[in-house]
Amino acid sequence: MQTIYNRLVRTSLAAAACTLALWAATGQTAPAKESADLLIDGGTIITMDPARRIIDDGAVAILGNRIVAIGTSAELQQRFHAREVIDAHRKIVMPGLIDGHGHAGHAMLKSLDADGEDWNAAVERLYAHGSTPDFWKADAELAGLERLKGGVTTSVNLFGGGADVYRVDDPKYADAYLGAIRDIGVRWFLGVGPRRGPFPSAFTDWTSGKPHAIKVDFAQQLGVSEALIRKWDKAGDGRIRMATVFPTIAAKDAPPGAVLDEIKREARAVRDLSKRAGVLFLQDGHTKGTVQFANDELGLLGPDAIFSHATDLTDQEIRLIASTGTRISHNPSAIFSIMGRNPTTELIDAGAIVMLGSDGAAPDRSYDMFRHMFQATRYHRRHFRDPDVLPAGKVLEMVTIDAARAIGMEKEIGSLEAGKRADIILIDWFKPRLMPMNMPVHRVVYYANGEDVATVLVDGRVLMRDRKVLTVDEGAALSFAQGEIDSALTRAELGDLTVLPKGFWGSTHLIR
């Protein structure tokens, strides 16, 4: 590969010398070069453009926050004068990855009660009663750094989790969280909305240093959510985007009568806010029957709606999703995907848009989308007993251009094309695990992991170079996060959840 590269360089230089000699002999002058801020030069480019071009010894020219040209290194070196050149020799250059579904708070809860039965109870105590603005700031720094260092330049997140515990009793929590995300520089969607009823909801405020119990009704939580959307949507030079979220409801939890009528009023209020504000609408944890209920009783489906998990769907629900343009986030590494299967291939074949998500980093995952790409291939191939299901190219689409379509940004990100925003990652594949340097899409989907990402750009800005984060102090953020989770576990009295359960060693099953 090195010999071939050297030969190509010599050939390009020779061609350039011949061109200059011809201009001199005919009295012509070389045309003025165009200006560029950055030239990413000499890499293997996976464009994900409509032709799905892969360019060996390629280059990407960037001006401001936009890509202005893509081509061979020889072409772009001749055409552009760049203020800075990034050497992409022995690197794969491709669009930044998109994580279609995650949860704020999860970065701080890794492994906590991963082996227990009280996950939702633990999340309730931590998020609603043990968290402070500093907790959410620490989580944002931790999650933002993990994603950045793993090449995830855009992600969709709910501001909480568990049994729909969203910290929207006061805007100070999301303000602290989004301020940290803005500083890191990644692209981020945050879904806010009233938590699951009944109302009023119980929260604990620690502003005074002591616990103060409060009750917050639906209208107050919706008001906080709307205020956050007005303040933060398109903030940070447009990198921060907001969304609304409403709990997924099963028919058995909404019997006809007063309960159903109240849920309809609440769902309509949140959905109206999403449309009025022009933001995405998110629901977490769909499974068989809930999509039908969301359509027939609540009227929630549409091309601006993203439903996560969506396991064990009926044929009618698959048709509903496709016909309404509702987007699906499939999370192949999630516990939800152990309990049921997302019919990814059936949805795609029906015409639906499906992207991949991490489902957050807790209790037993990571934000590494390379890991989830690989998991997706095994998950569905095992189901069909067919190694030809979900080719590597399709899986890569599900974290790039398909995901960009799902979040309504396909004209801006998801592929490397002139005119699009420069959200770009460089993967170092000059490694034993990734060699030989051929078949780059296969290397990315089957062999790479987040630690292989060398350099990351978002909006044309270099956020990480050669594994060093340039926007925030990584060491300080990690130390801050450790202190905050230790304090939160104390406040929520959940330290016992870090103790290994019975049956952890020497047994094929945990002992409940």
C-alpha positions as CSV (number, residue, x, y, z in Angstrom):
1,M,0.0,0.0,0.0
2,Q,2.9,2.4,0.8
3,T,4.5,1.6,-2.5
4,I,1.3,2.3,-4.4
5,Y,0.8,5.5,-2.4
6,N,4.4,6.7,-3.3
7,R,3.9,5.9,-6.9
8,L,0.6,7.8,-7.0
9,V,2.3,10.9,-5.4
10,R,5.2,10.7,-8.0
11,T,2.7,10.4,-10.8
12,S,0.6,13.4,-9.5
13,L,3.8,15.5,-9.1
14,A,4.9,14.6,-12.6
15,A,1.6,15.5,-14.1
16,A,1.6,18.8,-12.3
17,A,5.2,19.6,-13.6
18,C,4.1,18.8,-17.2
19,T,1.1,21.2,-16.8
20,L,3.3,24.0,-15.5
21,A,5.8,23.4,-18.4
22,L,3.0,23.6,-20.9
23,W,1.7,26.8,-19.5
24,A,5.2,28.3,-19.6
25,A,5.8,27.3,-23.2
26,T,2.5,28.9,-24.4
27,G,2.9,32.0,-22.3
28,Q,-0.1,31.2,-20.0
29,T,-0.2,31.6,-16.3
30,A,-1.5,29.1,-13.8
31,P,-5.1,29.8,-12.9
32,A,-5.6,31.4,-9.4
33,K,-6.3,28.8,-6.7
34,E,-9.5,29.0,-4.7
35,S,-9.3,29.6,-1.0
36,A,-10.2,27.0,1.6
37,D,-9.9,26.9,5.3
38,L,-9.1,23.2,5.5
39,L,-8.0,20.5,3.1
40,I,-8.2,17.0,4.4
41,D,-5.8,15.3,2.0
42,G,-4.6,11.9,1.1
43,G,-7.3,9.7,2.7
44,T,-9.6,6.9,1.7
45,I,-13.0,8.8,1.5
46,I,-16.3,7.0,2.1
47,T,-18.6,9.7,0.8
48,M,-22.1,8.2,1.4
49,D,-23.2,10.4,-1.4
50,P,-26.0,9.2,-3.8
51,A,-23.5,7.3,-5.9
52,R,-21.9,5.9,-2.7
53,R,-18.4,6.8,-4.1
54,I,-15.3,5.6,-2.3
55,I,-12.3,7.7,-3.4
56,D,-8.8,6.4,-2.8
57,D,-6.1,9.0,-2.2
58,G,-8.9,11.6,-1.9
59,A,-9.3,15.0,-0.5
60,V,-12.1,17.2,1.0
61,A,-11.9,21.0,0.9
62,I,-13.7,23.0,3.6
63,L,-14.6,26.7,3.7
64,G,-16.2,27.9,6.9
65,N,-18.6,25.2,8.1
66,R,-19.2,23.8,4.6
67,I,-17.7,21.2,2.3
68,V,-16.9,23.0,-1.0
69,A,-15.3,20.1,-2.9
70,I,-14.5,16.4,-2.8
71,G,-12.2,14.6,-5.2
72,T,-8.8,13.2,-5.7
73,S,-5.9,14.7,-3.8
74,A,-4.2,15.7,-7.1
75,E,-7.4,17.5,-8.2
76,L,-8.0,19.4,-5.0
77,Q,-4.3,20.3,-4.4
78,Q,-4.2,21.9,-7.8
79,R,-7.5,23.7,-7.3
80,F,-7.3,25.0,-3.7
81,H,-4.9,26.9,-1.5
82,A,-5.8,25.9,2.0
83,R,-5.0,27.7,5.2
84,E,-4.5,24.4,6.9
85,V,-3.9,20.9,5.6
86,I,-4.9,17.8,7.6
87,D,-2.8,14.8,6.5
88,A,-5.3,11.9,6.0
89,H,-2.7,9.4,4.8
90,R,-3.6,5.9,6.1
91,K,-7.0,7.3,7.3
92,I,-10.6,6.6,6.4
93,V,-12.4,9.9,5.9
94,M,-16.2,9.7,6.3
95,P,-19.3,11.4,7.6
96,G,-19.6,11.7,11.4
97,L,-21.8,9.0,12.9
98,I,-25.3,9.7,14.1
99,D,-26.7,8.0,17.3
100,G,-30.5,7.9,16.9
101,H,-31.5,7.4,20.5
102,G,-30.0,7.9,23.9
103,H,-30.8,9.1,27.4
104,A,-29.3,12.0,29.3
105,G,-28.1,10.7,32.7
106,H,-27.0,7.4,31.4
107,A,-23.4,8.2,31.2
108,M,-23.3,8.5,35.0
109,L,-25.2,5.2,35.6
110,K,-23.0,2.7,33.7
111,S,-23.4,-0.8,35.2
112,L,-25.5,0.5,38.1
113,D,-28.1,-2.2,38.8
114,A,-27.2,-3.8,35.5
115,D,-27.8,-7.2,37.2
116,G,-30.8,-6.2,39.2
117,E,-34.5,-5.9,38.8
118,D,-34.9,-2.3,40.2
119,W,-33.5,-0.2,37.3
120,N,-36.6,2.0,37.0
121,A,-36.7,2.5,40.7
122,A,-33.1,3.4,40.8
123,V,-33.5,5.9,37.9
124,E,-36.5,7.5,39.7
125,R,-34.5,8.0,42.9
126,L,-31.4,9.4,41.0
127,Y,-33.0,11.6,38.4
128,A,-36.0,12.9,40.3
129,H,-34.6,13.0,43.8
130,G,-30.8,12.7,43.8
131,S,-29.7,14.9,40.8
132,T,-28.5,18.5,40.8
133,P,-27.6,20.9,38.0
134,D,-23.9,19.7,38.5
135,F,-25.0,16.1,38.0
136,W,-26.5,16.9,34.6
137,K,-23.5,19.0,33.6
138,A,-21.2,16.1,34.5
139,D,-23.3,13.7,32.6
140,A,-23.3,16.0,29.5
141,E,-19.5,16.3,29.6
142,L,-19.1,12.5,30.0
143,A,-21.6,11.6,27.3
144,G,-20.4,14.4,25.0
145,L,-16.8,13.3,25.3
146,E,-17.5,9.6,24.9
147,R,-19.4,10.3,21.7
148,L,-16.9,12.8,20.4
149,K,-14.0,10.4,20.9
150,G,-16.0,7.6,19.2
151,G,-16.8,9.7,16.1
152,V,-20.5,10.4,16.9
153,T,-21.0,13.9,15.8
154,T,-24.8,14.0,16.1
155,S,-27.1,12.3,18.7
156,V,-30.7,12.3,19.7
157,N,-31.4,12.2,23.5
158,L,-34.2,12.2,26.0
159,F,-33.7,14.3,29.1
160,G,-34.0,11.3,31.4
161,G,-35.1,7.8,31.2
162,G,-36.2,4.8,33.2
163,A,-40.0,4.9,33.5
164,D,-40.1,8.3,31.7
165,V,-38.5,10.3,34.4
166,Y,-37.7,13.7,32.9
167,R,-36.1,16.4,35.0
168,V,-38.3,19.3,33.9
169,D,-39.5,20.7,37.2
170,D,-37.0,23.6,36.7
171,P,-35.0,24.8,33.6
172,K,-31.8,24.9,35.6
173,Y,-31.1,21.2,35.1
174,A,-31.3,21.2,31.3
175,D,-29.5,24.6,31.2
176,A,-26.5,23.1,33.0
177,Y,-26.6,20.1,30.7
178,L,-26.9,22.0,27.4
179,G,-24.3,24.5,28.4
180,A,-21.8,21.7,28.7
181,I,-22.8,20.2,25.3
182,R,-22.4,23.6,23.7
183,D,-18.9,23.9,25.0
184,I,-17.8,20.5,23.7
185,G,-19.1,21.4,20.2
186,V,-20.9,18.3,19.1
187,R,-24.4,18.3,17.4
188,W,-27.1,17.4,19.8
189,F,-30.9,16.9,20.0
190,L,-32.5,17.0,23.5
191,G,-36.1,15.8,24.0
192,V,-38.0,17.5,26.9
193,G,-41.5,17.1,28.1
194,P,-43.6,16.2,31.2
195,R,-42.7,12.9,32.8
196,R,-45.1,10.0,33.0
197,G,-48.2,10.6,35.2
198,P,-50.1,10.6,37.5
199,F,-49.6,14.3,38.3
200,P,-48.4,16.2,40.2
201,S,-45.0,14.6,40.0
202,A,-42.6,14.4,43.0
203,F,-39.1,15.9,42.8
204,T,-36.4,16.8,45.3
205,D,-34.5,20.0,45.0
206,W,-31.0,20.2,46.7
207,T,-30.3,24.0,46.0
208,S,-29.9,24.7,49.7
209,G,-27.7,21.7,50.3
210,K,-30.6,19.9,52.0
211,P,-33.4,18.0,50.3
212,H,-36.6,20.0,49.6
213,A,-39.6,18.0,48.4
214,I,-41.7,19.6,45.7
215,K,-44.8,18.6,43.6
216,V,-45.0,19.8,40.0
217,D,-48.1,19.4,37.8
218,F,-48.4,18.7,34.1
219,A,-48.9,22.3,33.0
220,Q,-45.8,23.5,34.9
221,Q,-43.6,20.7,33.4
222,L,-44.9,21.6,29.9
223,G,-44.2,25.2,30.5
224,V,-40.6,24.5,31.5
225,S,-40.2,22.3,28.4
226,E,-41.5,25.1,26.2
227,A,-39.2,27.6,27.8
228,L,-36.2,25.4,27.2
229,I,-37.2,24.9,23.6
230,R,-37.4,28.7,23.1
231,K,-34.1,29.3,24.7
232,W,-32.0,26.4,23.3
233,D,-33.3,25.3,19.9
234,K,-30.7,26.1,17.3
235,A,-28.3,27.5,19.9
236,G,-24.6,27.0,19.7
237,D,-24.5,28.1,16.0
238,G,-27.4,25.7,15.3
239,R,-25.7,22.6,16.7
240,I,-28.2,22.2,19.6
241,R,-31.7,21.3,18.6
242,M,-34.6,20.6,20.9
243,A,-37.4,18.0,20.7
244,T,-40.5,17.1,22.7
245,V,-41.1,13.8,24.3
246,F,-44.2,12.1,25.5
247,P,-44.4,8.7,27.3
248,T,-45.3,5.6,25.2
249,I,-48.8,4.4,26.3
250,A,-50.2,0.9,26.0
251,A,-53.9,0.4,25.7
252,K,-54.1,-1.5,29.0
253,D,-52.8,1.6,30.8
254,A,-55.4,3.9,29.3
255,P,-58.9,2.4,29.8
256,P,-61.8,4.3,28.1
257,G,-63.1,7.0,30.2
258,A,-61.5,9.7,32.3
259,V,-58.0,8.2,32.2
260,L,-57.9,7.9,28.5
261,D,-59.4,11.4,28.0
262,E,-56.7,12.9,30.3
263,I,-53.9,11.1,28.4
264,K,-55.4,12.4,25.1
265,R,-55.3,15.9,26.4
266,E,-51.7,15.6,27.6
267,A,-50.5,13.9,24.4
268,R,-52.2,16.6,22.3
269,A,-50.6,19.4,24.3
270,V,-47.1,17.9,23.8
271,R,-47.6,17.1,20.2
272,D,-49.0,20.6,19.5
273,L,-45.9,22.1,21.1
274,S,-43.6,20.0,18.8
275,K,-45.5,21.2,15.7
276,R,-45.8,24.8,16.9
277,A,-42.1,25.0,17.7
278,G,-41.0,23.0,14.6
279,V,-39.1,20.4,16.6
280,L,-39.0,16.6,16.5
281,F,-41.4,14.5,18.6
282,L,-39.9,11.5,20.4
283,Q,-41.3,8.4,22.1
284,D,-39.4,5.7,23.8
285,G,-40.1,2.0,24.2
286,H,-42.7,1.2,21.6
287,T,-43.6,-2.4,21.2
288,K,-46.5,-4.5,19.9
289,G,-49.8,-2.6,20.0
290,T,-48.4,0.7,21.2
291,V,-47.9,2.1,17.7
292,Q,-51.5,1.2,16.8
293,F,-52.7,3.0,20.0
294,A,-50.5,6.0,19.3
295,N,-52.1,6.3,15.9
296,D,-55.7,5.4,16.6
297,E,-56.2,7.1,20.0
298,L,-53.5,9.8,20.2
299,G,-52.7,10.8,16.6
300,L,-49.0,11.0,17.2
301,L,-47.4,9.5,14.1
302,G,-45.8,11.5,11.3
303,P,-42.5,12.3,9.5
304,D,-41.4,14.5,12.4
305,A,-41.9,11.7,15.0
306,I,-39.2,9.2,16.0
307,F,-40.3,6.0,17.8
308,S,-37.5,4.1,19.6
309,H,-37.2,0.3,20.0
310,A,-40.5,-0.6,18.2
311,T,-40.2,-4.3,18.9
312,D,-42.5,-7.2,17.9
313,L,-44.7,-4.9,15.7
314,T,-47.7,-6.2,13.9
315,D,-47.9,-6.2,10.1
316,Q,-50.4,-3.4,10.3
317,E,-48.1,-1.3,12.5
318,I,-45.3,-1.8,10.1
319,R,-47.6,-0.5,7.3
320,L,-48.7,2.4,9.5
321,I,-45.1,3.5,10.2
322,A,-44.2,3.4,6.5
323,S,-47.3,5.1,5.3
324,T,-47.1,8.0,7.8
325,G,-43.4,8.5,7.4
326,T,-42.8,7.9,11.1
327,R,-39.1,7.3,11.8
328,I,-37.8,4.4,13.8
329,S,-34.6,4.2,16.0
330,H,-33.5,0.6,16.4
331,N,-31.2,-0.1,19.3
332,P,-29.8,-3.6,18.7
333,S,-27.7,-3.6,21.9
334,A,-30.5,-2.6,24.2
335,I,-32.3,-4.8,26.8
336,F,-35.5,-4.0,24.9
337,S,-33.9,-5.9,22.0
338,I,-33.4,-8.9,24.2
339,M,-37.0,-8.9,25.2
340,G,-38.3,-8.5,21.6
341,R,-37.1,-7.9,18.1
342,N,-37.3,-4.7,16.1
343,P,-38.4,-5.8,12.5
344,T,-35.7,-3.7,10.9
345,T,-35.6,-5.4,7.6
346,E,-39.4,-5.7,7.3
347,L,-39.7,-1.9,8.1
348,I,-37.0,-1.0,5.5
349,D,-38.6,-3.2,2.9
350,A,-41.9,-1.6,3.5
351,G,-40.4,1.9,2.9
352,A,-39.8,3.1,6.4
353,I,-36.7,5.0,7.5
354,V,-34.8,3.1,10.3
355,M,-31.7,4.4,12.0
356,L,-29.5,2.9,14.7
357,G,-29.2,4.1,18.3
358,S,-27.2,3.2,21.4
359,D,-30.1,3.6,23.8
360,G,-27.6,5.3,26.0
361,A,-24.7,3.9,28.0
362,A,-26.6,2.4,30.9
363,P,-26.9,-0.1,32.4
364,D,-24.8,-2.3,30.1
365,R,-23.8,-0.6,26.8
366,S,-21.7,2.3,25.5
367,Y,-22.1,5.1,23.0
368,D,-19.8,3.4,20.6
369,M,-21.8,3.2,17.4
370,F,-19.3,0.9,15.7
371,R,-20.2,-1.6,18.4
372,H,-23.9,-1.2,17.6
373,M,-23.4,-1.5,13.9
374,F,-21.7,-4.8,14.4
375,Q,-24.4,-5.9,16.8
376,A,-27.1,-5.1,14.3
377,T,-25.6,-7.4,11.7
378,R,-25.4,-10.3,14.1
379,Y,-28.8,-9.6,15.6
380,H,-30.8,-9.9,12.4
381,R,-28.7,-12.5,10.7
382,R,-29.2,-14.8,13.7
383,H,-32.9,-14.2,13.5
384,F,-33.2,-15.1,9.8
385,R,-30.3,-17.7,9.9
386,D,-29.0,-15.8,6.9
387,P,-25.5,-14.1,6.7
388,D,-26.6,-12.0,3.7
389,V,-29.1,-10.0,5.8
390,L,-28.2,-6.3,6.4
391,P,-25.0,-5.9,4.3
392,A,-22.3,-3.7,5.7
393,G,-23.2,-0.9,3.3
394,K,-26.8,-0.8,4.5
395,V,-25.7,-0.8,8.2
396,L,-23.4,2.1,7.5
397,E,-26.2,4.0,5.9
398,M,-28.3,3.5,9.1
399,V,-25.8,5.6,11.1
400,T,-25.1,8.2,8.4
401,I,-27.4,9.2,5.6
402,D,-30.5,7.2,6.7
403,A,-30.1,8.7,10.2
404,A,-29.8,12.2,8.7
405,R,-33.1,11.6,6.9
406,A,-34.7,10.4,10.1
407,I,-33.9,13.6,11.9
408,G,-34.7,15.8,9.0
409,M,-31.1,16.9,8.3
410,E,-30.3,14.9,5.1
411,K,-29.6,18.2,3.2
412,E,-27.1,19.2,5.8
413,I,-25.3,16.1,7.2
414,G,-25.0,12.4,6.7
415,S,-22.8,12.3,3.7
416,L,-19.7,14.1,2.3
417,E,-21.0,16.3,-0.5
418,A,-20.2,19.9,-1.6
419,G,-22.6,22.3,0.1
420,K,-23.1,20.1,3.2
421,R,-21.9,20.9,6.7
422,A,-18.4,19.6,7.4
423,D,-19.2,16.9,10.0
424,I,-16.3,14.6,9.3
425,I,-14.3,11.9,11.1
426,L,-10.9,10.3,10.3
427,I,-10.4,6.7,11.3
428,D,-6.9,5.4,11.6
429,W,-6.8,2.0,9.9
430,F,-3.1,1.4,9.8
431,K,-3.5,-1.1,12.6
432,P,-3.2,-4.9,12.8
433,R,-6.9,-5.2,13.6
434,L,-8.0,-3.1,10.6
435,M,-5.4,-4.1,8.0
436,P,-5.1,-4.8,5.2
437,M,-6.2,-1.4,3.9
438,N,-8.9,-2.5,1.5
439,M,-12.7,-2.8,1.6
440,P,-13.0,0.2,3.9
441,V,-16.8,-0.1,4.5
442,H,-16.3,-3.7,5.8
443,R,-13.5,-2.5,8.0
444,V,-15.7,0.2,9.5
445,V,-18.7,-1.9,10.2
446,Y,-17.1,-5.2,11.2
447,Y,-13.7,-4.3,12.8
448,A,-13.5,-0.7,13.9
449,N,-14.3,0.7,17.3
450,G,-14.5,4.2,18.8
451,E,-10.8,4.1,19.8
452,D,-9.9,4.1,16.1
453,V,-11.3,7.5,15.5
454,A,-8.3,9.9,15.3
455,T,-9.8,13.3,14.3
456,V,-13.3,14.8,14.4
457,L,-14.7,17.9,12.8
458,V,-18.2,19.4,13.4
459,D,-19.3,22.3,11.3
460,G,-15.8,22.5,9.9
461,R,-14.3,23.0,13.4
462,V,-11.7,20.5,14.6
463,L,-12.9,19.2,18.0
464,M,-10.5,16.4,18.3
465,R,-7.1,16.0,16.7
466,D,-5.1,12.8,16.9
467,R,-7.2,11.6,19.9
468,K,-6.8,14.9,21.8
469,V,-10.0,16.8,22.6
470,L,-9.4,20.5,21.8
471,T,-12.6,22.1,23.2
472,V,-12.7,21.1,26.9
473,D,-10.3,19.7,29.5
474,E,-11.0,16.0,29.3
475,G,-9.2,15.1,32.6
476,A,-11.0,17.8,34.5
477,A,-14.4,16.6,33.1
478,L,-13.7,13.0,34.1
479,S,-12.7,14.0,37.6
480,F,-15.8,16.2,38.0
481,A,-18.1,13.4,36.8
482,Q,-16.6,10.9,39.3
483,G,-17.2,13.4,42.2
484,E,-20.8,14.1,41.0
485,I,-21.9,10.5,40.7
486,D,-20.4,9.7,44.1
487,S,-22.4,12.5,45.6
488,A,-25.6,11.6,43.7
489,L,-25.5,8.0,45.0
490,T,-25.2,9.3,48.5
491,R,-28.1,11.8,48.0
492,A,-30.3,9.0,46.5
493,E,-29.1,6.4,49.1
494,L,-28.2,4.0,46.3
495,G,-24.7,3.0,47.1
496,D,-25.8,-0.6,47.6
497,L,-26.5,-0.9,43.9
498,T,-22.7,-1.1,43.2
499,V,-22.5,-4.3,45.3
500,L,-22.3,-7.5,43.2
501,P,-25.5,-9.6,43.4
502,K,-25.8,-13.2,44.4
503,G,-25.1,-15.6,41.5
504,F,-22.7,-13.2,39.9
505,W,-19.8,-15.7,40.2
506,G,-19.9,-19.4,39.5
507,S,-23.6,-19.5,38.3
508,T,-25.4,-19.5,35.0
509,H,-28.1,-17.3,36.4
510,L,-28.3,-14.5,38.9
511,I,-30.1,-15.4,42.1
512,R,-33.1,-13.1,42.7
